[in-house]
Amino acid sequence: MSKPLDLAGKQFDHLTAIERVGSDKKGQALWRCRCDCGKERVITANSLTSGNTKSCGHTRAENCRGVNGIPHKKLTLIRAGMKKRCYDKRNKDYQQYGGRGIEICHEWLNPIDGHDNFVRWALANGYREGLSIDRIDVNGNYSPENCRWATMTMQAINRRNRKSKLGVRGVRYSERQHKYHARIGINGNYLHLGYFESLDDAVNARREAEKKYFGYELGGNTT
């Protein structure tokens, strides 16, 4: 007789398996699962692994409520999208997130109160309709200390581009000038900030330009 599958912690679309809770009358393993929205259901292992059951039963994910009574349609979808980008290899954006090692902190990911923790953080940190979640360090994880709410324009500014040899955003070494070159992208065009003898001077020029044109330092270490 084959050993029952251990599904604890595994995600199946909107559902995360928490613990085995026995078997049904047909001998099928039963698992207590938590939906992205926070609701719990007991589901057979076969229904999970076959894809027959994908959520707690809501018609649309945005109609769900958190287990502690914290409702927010859009935030439920945002958290679900984060999980798919980081952990679902079938997701079109997985390679840019989970494929690069980007993860979600335990505080927001755990199946017990992760949903409500995320909603509380979002509402306490400036979330409003029209904003999307943005990682300050584009190589860092989704976590309270590395995330903010941003417009699509701000996110485009902070997007992950090709990494420079120096590993510093907007700063390269010019073999021709034998100096460090700093530049910044503004409205689709690059603004030349100058050539500098030292890397520190070039980095400082880039940081000052970020504050001047964007109002804050972008953070991260990609160009």
N, C-alpha and C positions, 0 to 999 in steps of 0.2 A: 504494500500500500504506500503510495507516494506521500511525502511529507507535505502538509498544508502550506501554501504560500504565505510568507510573512509580508503583509502589505503595509505595516505600520509606517507612517510618515510619507508614504507614496501618494502622489497626486494623480487624480483621474479627472481631467477637464476642470470643473469647478469644485470637485470634491477632494478632500485629503483624508485618507484612512487613519484613524486614531488608535483603535484597539479592537482585538477580536472579542466578540461577546457571545460566543457559542455557535450553535448550528440550528438551521430550521428543520422542519419535519422531514425534509428530503435529504438531510445530512449535509447541506451546503453551508459553508462557513459564512458566518454573519460578522460584519464589521461596522462599528460605530464610526461615522464619517462626519466631517465638518465641511460645510459648503463655504465658498468664498464670502458669502454674505453673513456667515456666522451661525446659521441654523444647522442642526444636527439631524442625521437620519441613520437608521440601521439598514444596511444594504448587503446583499449577498456578494461574496467575492467574485462570483462569475459575472454578475451584473456590472461590477466595476471594471474588471479586466477585459470584458467584451465590448465595453463602451455603451451598453444599453442604458445605463444610468449615468448621467453626466452632471447632475446638480441635485439640490434638495427638492426640486419639483416646481420651482418658480417658473412661470411662463417666460419671464425676462429677468435677467440678472439684476437690472436696476430697480426691480420692484421689491427686493429683499431688504431686511432690516437686520441690524446687528443684534446679537444675543442680549446685550445690555440696553437695548432700546435706543441705540444711536443710529438713526437712519440717514443715509445719504446716497442717492442713486448714483451720482457721478463718481464719488469716491470708491464705491464698491467696484465699479468698472475699472477705475485707475489701478487699484490694487491687483485686480485680476490680471490686467494687462502686464503689470510688472512681473507677476509670477510666470506668465507665459513667456515673456522675453528672456527671463533668467533660467527657467527650468524645463520648458517644453521644446525639445529639439526639433519638433515639427513646425514651430513658429517661424515665420519668415525673417524675424529680427533676432533669432536666437544667437546666430554667429557673432553679432555685434554686442551681445550682452553676456548671456550664459557661456557662450563659446569663448569669450575673453576672460571668464572667471568672475564676472559681475554677479553678486548675490544680493539677497535681501536680508537685512538684519533679523535676528531671532525675535526681537520685540514686535516686528510687524508681520513676520512669517508664521509664527507658531499657531497651530490650529485651535488653541483654546481661546485666546483673546487678542490674537494678532490683528484681526479686522478692526476691533474697537480701539486698540492702541493707535493704529494708523489714522483712523478717523479723528480721534482726539488730537493727535499731533497736527493733522492737517487744519482743523478748525482753529487751533490755537496759534498757528503760524502763517496766517494770511491767506488761506485758501478762499477763492471765490470762483464763480463760474467764468469760464474763458481761460483759466490758467491751467497749466499742466506741470507735472512734477519734473524737476530738473536736478541732476546731480552736479554739485559744485565742482568736484574733482571728477572729470569724466572717466577716469580709470578706477574710481572708488565705487563702493557698494551703495545700495539704497539703504539709508539709515538717517535718523533724525539730524545727526551732526553733518551729514553730507548732502542734504536735500533742501530745496526751497521751491517755491511756486513761481513760475515764470511764464511770460507770454511766449508765443511761438517765435517771435523775433529774437528774444533773449536766448531761447534754446538753440536757435540757428547759430548764434554767435558762439555758443559754448559747445557746439557739436564736435565730435571726434574726427579729426582730420589726420593726414599723414604725419607720423612722428618725425621730428627733426633729429639729426645725428646728436645734437647736444641734449635732447630730451627736454627742451624748454620751449614753451609756446611762443611763436613769433620771433625767435632768435636763431640765426644761423651764422656759421663762420664762413666768411668770404675768402676763398683761396686767392682770388684776384687782388683784393684790397689788403689781404692779410690782417683783417679786422673782423670784429663781430658786427653783424648786420641785424638791426631790429626793424620790424615793420608791423602793421596792424591792418586788419580788413575792416573797411567802413563802407556799408551799402554796396557790397559786391566788388569794391575796389581796394587795392592795397595802398596804404599810406606809408611812405618811407620815413623812418624815424631817425636814421643816421647810422654811421659806422663808428664803432667804439674799440678802444684798445683792449679793454677788459670785458669779460663776460658779465661781471656784476653790473657794470655801467650800462650794458646793453639790456640786461634784464630789468634794471630800474627804469630805463626809458620806456620799455614796453609796459611795465606795470603802471607808470604814471599816465601813459596814453589810455590804458584801459579805464582808469578812474576818470579821466577827462571826457572820453567819448561815451562810456557806458555807465559811469557812475559807481563802479565797483570793480575790484580785481576779479578776473574770470577764474583764477585758480587752475589747477591741473598742470600737466606737463607735456601737452602735445601742441603742435603748431596749428 
